[in-house]
Amino acid sequence: MSKNNFNIGERQSPKGVQQTEKAVLVGLIQQKQTEEHVQEYLDELEFLALTAGAVTVRRYLQKMDHPDPRTFIGKGKLEEIAQYIEDHEDVNIIIFDDDLTGKQTNIIEEMLKVKVVDRSSLILDIFANRAQTAQAKTQVELAQLQYLLPRLRGLWTHLERQRGGIGMRGPGEKEIETDRRIVRDKISLLKKKLEIIDRQNVTRRKNREQLVRVSLVGYTNVGKSTLMNLLSKSEVFAENKLFATLDTTVRKVVFGDMPFLLSDTVGFIRKLPHHLIESFKSTLDEVRESDLLLHVVDIAHPQFEDHIRTVNQTLKELEVENKPTLLVFNKIDLYRARYFDAFLDAGTKAEIEKELQQNLRNRFEHDNIFVSALGKDNIDTLRQRIVAMVAALYEKKYADYAEGQEPTFS
């Protein structure tokens, strides 16, 4: 069976010593896109590559109305990249910011003589390395196979020698059909396995239904896990890399005499592969069944508003966009350091923040709060806001029970 290598970031030297890979990033400026936006996407792609263990040494951009069906980018640009690789023999991986077909991957690899991956396969590699539990590992494997299935034909290099017509049907055609059947069978098996895990998770969640459930959601690497540790006084893995958290972590938290369940969930990202969202829907069930969402945002990030829209779109796909939500703008200390002039007095800074807060409230139609999880700025106020919102949810819950109805919160 043809094999797709999802291991990025490390390669074996002849002596078995692991070496960091050096990567070239490639982006395409298509219709209705600006160079500035695509550069931002490449910034994120570079961070993804770093998370996977690859160091970026060069970027290439090309403006085209539509990708080339054979090579994605133009022939001239591909020759330019090939020359750079020839001059820099330590480059061993090319990463495209958009999805490639199996045929495109095969053709580009043949021309450049180095490994070629796209954004989806890079994200899948990170997920594969980060998965810890049986559920996460099963979800990642399912997403990998769903990614691989439509690309099998293009990845079969020996089929390039075969053409249609009489006498041209060789054993390779049978082999690829065998591969497809094996992959489909494996996908079916993994889906059944996830269904069993889902039923077990539903049972666990039913045992917790008396408590209000609060979920931390947001773009990847905005500080959700750090905030989770601070609010729940637990040790959830937190790291300055993308997708540090894959598995949903749930902790019981009590503020004063107000108990509730707090969960930390996998972060979202732009251009997140659809099959990855599908595979992780069972993990995101915790979000779907939550009573209150704490949407954490890195306010110091230049594209934080785009991040909010990306998360909101994903929440819409999960049909939870109407749940009670508090926007938690994290890293306000970093925002002040980056955007406030040193000569501004405290009163002026407070006025600027108040106006910014009101503008964001009007723009995104949710109440918000500015905090710093690392600096612990405004955390006590955040606790008070959470207590007030949770108390209101309990009141509604008890009112529903009193009327003999199933409790609803959204």
C-alpha positions as CSV (number, residue, x, y, z in Angstrom):
1,M,0.0,0.0,0.0
2,S,1.3,3.5,-0.8
3,K,2.4,5.4,2.2
4,N,1.9,9.1,3.1
5,N,4.6,10.3,5.4
6,F,3.1,12.6,8.1
7,N,6.2,12.9,10.1
8,I,7.6,16.4,9.7
9,G,10.3,18.3,11.6
10,E,12.8,15.6,12.1
11,R,14.8,13.3,9.8
12,Q,17.3,10.6,10.4
13,S,20.9,11.3,9.5
14,P,23.0,8.3,8.3
15,K,24.1,7.8,11.9
16,G,20.6,7.9,13.2
17,V,20.9,11.4,14.7
18,Q,17.7,13.5,14.5
19,Q,18.1,16.8,12.6
20,T,15.8,19.8,12.4
21,E,14.4,20.2,8.9
22,K,14.8,23.5,6.9
23,A,11.7,24.6,5.1
24,V,10.7,26.9,2.2
25,L,7.2,28.3,2.4
26,V,5.1,28.9,-0.7
27,G,1.9,31.1,-0.9
28,L,-0.4,32.1,-3.7
29,I,-2.1,35.5,-4.0
30,Q,-5.4,34.7,-5.7
31,Q,-8.4,36.8,-6.7
32,K,-9.7,39.1,-4.0
33,Q,-6.6,38.5,-1.8
34,T,-3.9,41.1,-1.0
35,E,-0.3,40.4,-0.6
36,E,-0.6,41.7,3.0
37,H,-3.2,39.0,3.8
38,V,-1.2,36.2,2.3
39,Q,1.9,37.3,4.1
40,E,-0.2,37.0,7.4
41,Y,-1.2,33.5,6.4
42,L,2.5,32.7,5.8
43,D,3.4,34.1,9.2
44,E,0.9,31.6,10.7
45,L,2.3,28.8,8.4
46,E,5.8,29.6,9.6
47,F,4.5,29.2,13.2
48,L,2.9,25.9,12.3
49,A,6.1,24.7,10.7
50,L,8.0,25.7,13.9
51,T,5.5,23.8,16.0
52,A,6.1,20.7,13.8
53,G,9.9,21.2,14.2
54,A,10.9,22.8,10.9
55,V,12.8,26.1,10.6
56,T,11.7,28.4,7.7
57,V,14.6,29.7,5.7
58,R,12.8,31.3,2.7
59,R,9.3,32.4,1.5
60,Y,8.0,32.6,-2.0
61,L,4.8,34.4,-3.2
62,Q,3.1,34.3,-6.6
63,K,0.1,36.2,-7.9
64,M,-2.2,34.1,-10.1
65,D,-6.0,34.2,-10.7
66,H,-6.2,30.4,-10.3
67,P,-3.7,27.7,-9.2
68,D,-2.1,25.7,-12.0
69,P,-3.8,22.3,-12.2
70,R,-0.5,20.5,-12.5
71,T,2.0,22.4,-10.5
72,F,-0.2,24.8,-8.4
73,I,2.2,27.7,-9.0
74,G,3.7,28.8,-12.3
75,K,6.5,27.0,-14.1
76,G,8.9,30.0,-13.8
77,K,8.3,30.3,-10.0
78,L,8.9,26.5,-9.6
79,E,12.2,26.8,-11.5
80,E,13.2,29.7,-9.2
81,I,12.5,27.6,-6.1
82,A,14.4,24.6,-7.7
83,Q,17.4,26.9,-8.2
84,Y,17.3,28.0,-4.6
85,I,17.2,24.4,-3.4
86,E,20.1,23.5,-5.7
87,D,22.1,26.4,-4.2
88,H,21.0,25.5,-0.6
89,E,21.3,21.8,-0.2
90,D,20.2,21.9,3.5
91,V,16.6,22.7,2.4
92,N,14.6,19.5,2.6
93,I,10.9,20.4,2.7
94,I,8.6,22.7,0.8
95,I,5.4,23.7,2.5
96,F,2.4,25.2,0.5
97,D,-0.1,27.3,2.3
98,D,-3.0,25.7,0.4
99,D,-4.1,22.1,-0.2
100,L,-2.4,20.3,-3.1
101,T,-3.8,17.3,-5.0
102,G,-1.9,14.0,-4.9
103,K,-0.9,14.6,-8.6
104,Q,0.4,18.1,-7.8
105,T,2.4,16.9,-4.9
106,N,3.9,14.1,-7.0
107,I,4.8,16.5,-9.9
108,I,6.3,19.1,-7.6
109,E,8.4,16.6,-5.7
110,E,9.7,15.1,-8.9
111,M,10.8,18.6,-10.1
112,L,12.3,19.8,-6.8
113,K,13.6,16.5,-5.5
114,V,12.6,17.3,-1.9
115,K,9.6,16.5,0.3
116,V,6.4,18.6,-0.4
117,V,3.6,19.0,2.1
118,D,0.6,21.3,2.2
119,R,-1.1,23.2,5.0
120,S,-3.5,20.4,5.8
121,S,-0.8,17.7,6.0
122,L,1.3,20.0,8.2
123,I,-1.6,20.5,10.6
124,L,-2.3,16.7,10.6
125,D,1.3,16.1,11.5
126,I,1.1,18.4,14.5
127,F,-2.1,16.8,15.6
128,A,-0.5,13.3,15.2
129,N,2.4,14.4,17.4
130,R,0.2,16.1,20.0
131,A,-2.5,13.3,20.4
132,Q,-2.3,11.6,23.8
133,T,-5.5,9.8,24.4
134,A,-7.1,7.0,22.5
135,Q,-9.8,9.3,21.3
136,A,-7.5,11.9,20.0
137,K,-5.2,9.4,18.3
138,T,-8.3,7.7,16.6
139,Q,-9.6,11.1,15.5
140,V,-6.2,12.1,14.0
141,E,-5.8,8.7,12.2
142,L,-9.3,9.1,10.7
143,A,-8.6,12.6,9.5
144,Q,-5.3,11.4,8.0
145,L,-7.0,8.6,6.0
146,Q,-9.8,10.9,4.9
147,Y,-7.1,13.4,3.6
148,L,-5.2,10.5,1.9
149,L,-8.1,8.8,0.2
150,P,-8.8,11.3,-2.7
151,R,-5.0,11.6,-3.2
152,L,-4.1,8.0,-3.7
153,R,-4.0,8.0,-7.5
154,G,-1.8,11.1,-7.7
155,L,0.6,9.7,-5.1
156,W,1.1,6.5,-7.1
157,T,4.1,7.4,-9.2
158,H,4.3,4.1,-11.1
159,L,0.8,4.8,-12.5
160,E,2.3,7.7,-14.5
161,R,3.7,5.2,-16.9
162,Q,0.2,3.8,-17.7
163,R,-2.1,5.2,-20.3
164,G,-5.7,4.4,-21.3
165,G,-6.4,2.0,-24.1
166,I,-6.2,-1.7,-25.0
167,G,-3.3,-3.5,-23.3
168,M,-2.6,-0.6,-21.0
169,R,-4.4,-2.0,-17.9
170,G,-1.7,-3.4,-15.7
171,P,-1.5,-4.7,-12.1
172,G,-1.1,-1.2,-10.8
173,E,-4.8,-0.4,-11.4
174,K,-5.7,-3.4,-9.3
175,E,-3.3,-2.3,-6.6
176,I,-4.7,1.2,-6.2
177,E,-8.2,-0.2,-6.0
178,T,-7.0,-2.6,-3.3
179,D,-5.4,0.4,-1.5
180,R,-8.7,2.4,-1.7
181,R,-10.6,-0.5,-0.3
182,I,-8.2,-0.9,2.6
183,V,-8.4,2.8,3.4
184,R,-12.2,2.8,3.2
185,D,-12.4,-0.2,5.5
186,K,-10.0,1.4,7.9
187,I,-12.1,4.7,7.9
188,S,-15.2,2.7,8.6
189,L,-13.5,0.9,11.4
190,L,-12.3,4.1,13.0
191,K,-15.7,5.7,12.7
192,K,-17.2,2.8,14.6
193,K,-14.5,3.0,17.2
194,L,-15.3,6.7,17.7
195,E,-19.0,6.0,18.0
196,I,-18.2,3.7,21.0
197,I,-16.0,6.4,22.5
198,D,-18.8,9.0,21.9
199,R,-21.4,6.9,23.7
200,Q,-19.0,6.5,26.7
201,N,-18.5,10.3,26.7
202,V,-22.3,11.0,26.5
203,T,-22.7,8.8,29.6
204,R,-20.0,10.7,31.5
205,R,-21.5,14.0,30.5
206,K,-25.0,12.9,31.7
207,N,-23.5,12.2,35.1
208,R,-22.4,15.8,35.2
209,E,-25.6,17.5,33.9
210,Q,-26.6,18.9,37.3
211,L,-23.7,21.3,37.2
212,V,-23.5,24.3,34.9
213,R,-20.8,23.7,32.2
214,V,-18.4,26.5,31.0
215,S,-16.1,26.0,28.0
216,L,-13.0,27.9,27.1
217,V,-13.0,28.3,23.3
218,G,-10.8,30.4,20.9
219,Y,-8.1,30.5,18.3
220,T,-5.1,28.4,18.9
221,N,-2.3,29.8,21.1
222,V,-4.4,32.6,22.7
223,G,-3.7,31.4,26.3
224,K,-6.8,29.2,27.0
225,S,-4.8,26.5,28.8
226,T,-2.9,29.1,30.9
227,L,-6.3,30.7,31.9
228,M,-7.6,27.2,32.6
229,N,-4.8,26.6,35.0
230,L,-5.3,29.9,36.7
231,L,-9.1,29.6,37.1
232,S,-9.1,25.9,38.1
233,K,-5.8,25.8,40.0
234,S,-4.9,22.7,38.0
235,E,-2.0,21.7,35.8
236,V,-3.1,21.6,32.2
237,F,-0.4,21.5,29.6
238,A,0.3,25.0,28.2
239,E,3.0,25.9,25.7
240,N,3.7,28.8,23.3
241,K,3.0,26.6,20.3
242,L,0.0,26.0,18.1
243,F,-2.4,23.2,19.2
244,A,-0.8,22.6,22.6
245,T,-4.1,21.2,23.7
246,L,-6.0,18.5,21.6
247,D,-8.0,16.6,24.2
248,T,-10.8,18.4,26.1
249,T,-9.8,18.8,29.8
250,V,-12.7,19.2,32.3
251,R,-12.2,20.4,35.9
252,K,-14.7,21.1,38.7
253,V,-14.3,24.7,39.9
254,V,-15.9,26.4,42.9
255,F,-15.9,30.2,43.2
256,G,-17.2,31.0,46.7
257,D,-20.2,28.6,47.0
258,M,-20.8,28.5,43.2
259,P,-19.7,25.2,41.6
260,F,-19.4,24.6,37.9
261,L,-17.5,22.5,35.4
262,L,-14.8,24.3,33.3
263,S,-13.4,22.7,30.1
264,D,-10.4,23.6,27.9
265,T,-10.9,22.7,24.3
266,V,-8.8,22.4,21.1
267,G,-8.0,25.7,19.5
268,F,-9.3,26.8,16.1
269,I,-7.3,28.1,13.1
270,R,-7.9,29.6,9.7
271,K,-8.1,27.1,6.8
272,L,-8.6,24.2,9.3
273,P,-9.1,21.1,7.1
274,H,-12.8,20.2,6.9
275,H,-12.1,16.5,7.6
276,L,-10.2,17.5,10.8
277,I,-13.3,19.4,12.0
278,E,-15.4,16.4,11.2
279,S,-13.1,14.0,13.0
280,F,-12.9,16.2,16.1
281,K,-16.7,16.9,16.4
282,S,-16.9,14.4,19.2
283,T,-14.2,16.3,21.1
284,L,-16.1,19.5,20.4
285,D,-19.3,18.0,21.8
286,E,-18.1,19.5,25.1
287,V,-18.6,22.9,23.5
288,R,-21.9,21.9,22.0
289,E,-23.3,20.9,25.4
290,S,-21.8,23.8,27.4
291,D,-24.0,26.3,29.0
292,L,-21.6,29.2,28.8
293,L,-18.7,30.0,26.4
294,L,-15.6,32.0,27.5
295,H,-14.3,33.0,24.1
296,V,-10.6,33.8,24.7
297,V,-8.9,36.2,22.3
298,D,-5.2,37.3,22.1
299,I,-5.9,41.1,21.9
300,A,-2.2,41.7,21.3
301,H,-2.2,39.8,18.0
302,P,-2.4,42.1,14.9
303,Q,-5.2,39.9,13.4
304,F,-7.2,39.3,16.5
305,E,-10.4,40.4,14.9
306,D,-9.9,37.8,12.1
307,H,-9.3,35.2,14.8
308,I,-12.7,36.1,16.4
309,R,-14.5,35.7,13.1
310,T,-12.8,32.4,12.4
311,V,-13.9,31.0,15.8
312,N,-17.4,32.4,15.4
313,Q,-17.7,30.7,12.0
314,T,-16.6,27.4,13.5
315,L,-19.1,27.9,16.4
316,K,-21.7,28.5,13.8
317,E,-20.8,25.2,12.1
318,L,-21.3,23.5,15.5
319,E,-24.6,25.3,15.9
320,V,-23.6,26.9,19.2
321,E,-23.2,30.5,18.1
322,N,-26.2,31.6,20.2
323,K,-25.0,30.4,23.5
324,P,-24.3,32.9,26.3
325,T,-20.8,34.1,25.6
326,L,-18.2,36.3,27.3
327,L,-15.3,37.6,25.2
328,V,-12.1,37.3,27.3
329,F,-9.5,39.5,25.7
330,N,-6.2,38.0,27.1
331,K,-2.7,39.4,27.0
332,I,-3.8,43.0,27.7
333,D,-0.4,43.6,29.3
334,L,1.3,42.8,26.0
335,Y,-1.2,45.0,24.1
336,R,-0.3,47.9,26.4
337,A,3.4,47.4,25.9
338,R,3.0,47.3,22.1
339,Y,0.5,50.0,21.5
340,F,0.6,52.6,24.3
341,D,3.1,55.4,24.3
342,A,5.2,55.6,27.4
343,F,4.3,59.3,28.0
344,L,0.6,58.5,28.4
345,D,-0.8,59.0,31.9
346,A,-2.9,56.3,33.6
347,G,-6.1,58.2,33.1
348,T,-5.6,58.5,29.3
349,K,-4.7,54.8,29.0
350,A,-7.9,53.9,31.0
351,E,-10.0,56.1,28.6
352,I,-8.5,54.5,25.5
353,E,-9.2,51.0,26.9
354,K,-12.7,51.9,27.9
355,E,-13.4,53.2,24.3
356,L,-11.8,50.1,22.8
357,Q,-13.9,47.8,25.0
358,Q,-17.1,49.6,24.0
359,N,-16.2,49.4,20.3
360,L,-15.5,45.7,20.5
361,R,-18.7,45.1,22.4
362,N,-20.7,46.9,19.6
363,R,-18.8,45.1,16.8
364,F,-19.0,41.5,18.1
365,E,-22.3,41.8,20.1
366,H,-21.0,40.2,23.2
367,D,-19.9,41.5,26.6
368,N,-16.2,41.5,27.2
369,I,-13.4,41.8,29.7
370,F,-9.6,42.6,29.4
371,V,-7.3,40.3,31.3
372,S,-3.7,38.9,31.4
373,A,-3.5,35.3,32.4
374,L,0.3,35.4,32.8
375,G,0.3,38.8,34.7
376,K,-3.0,37.9,36.5
377,D,-4.4,41.3,35.6
378,N,-8.2,41.6,36.2
379,I,-8.5,37.9,37.0
380,D,-10.6,38.6,40.2
381,T,-13.0,40.7,38.1
382,L,-13.2,37.8,35.6
383,R,-14.1,35.4,38.4
384,Q,-16.8,37.8,39.6
385,R,-18.3,38.0,36.0
386,I,-18.2,34.2,35.7
387,V,-19.9,33.8,39.0
388,A,-22.7,36.2,38.0
389,M,-23.3,34.5,34.7
390,V,-23.2,31.0,36.2
391,A,-25.6,32.1,39.0
392,A,-28.0,33.4,36.3
393,L,-27.8,30.0,34.5
394,Y,-28.6,28.1,37.7
395,E,-31.6,30.3,38.3
396,K,-32.9,29.5,34.8
397,K,-32.1,25.8,35.3
398,Y,-34.1,25.7,38.6
399,A,-37.0,27.6,37.0
400,D,-37.1,25.1,34.1
401,Y,-37.1,22.2,36.6
402,A,-39.9,23.9,38.6
403,E,-42.0,24.1,35.4
404,G,-41.3,20.5,34.6
405,Q,-39.3,21.3,31.5
406,E,-35.9,20.2,30.4
407,P,-33.4,22.9,31.4
408,T,-32.1,25.1,28.5
409,F,-29.5,27.8,28.6
410,S,-29.1,29.1,25.0
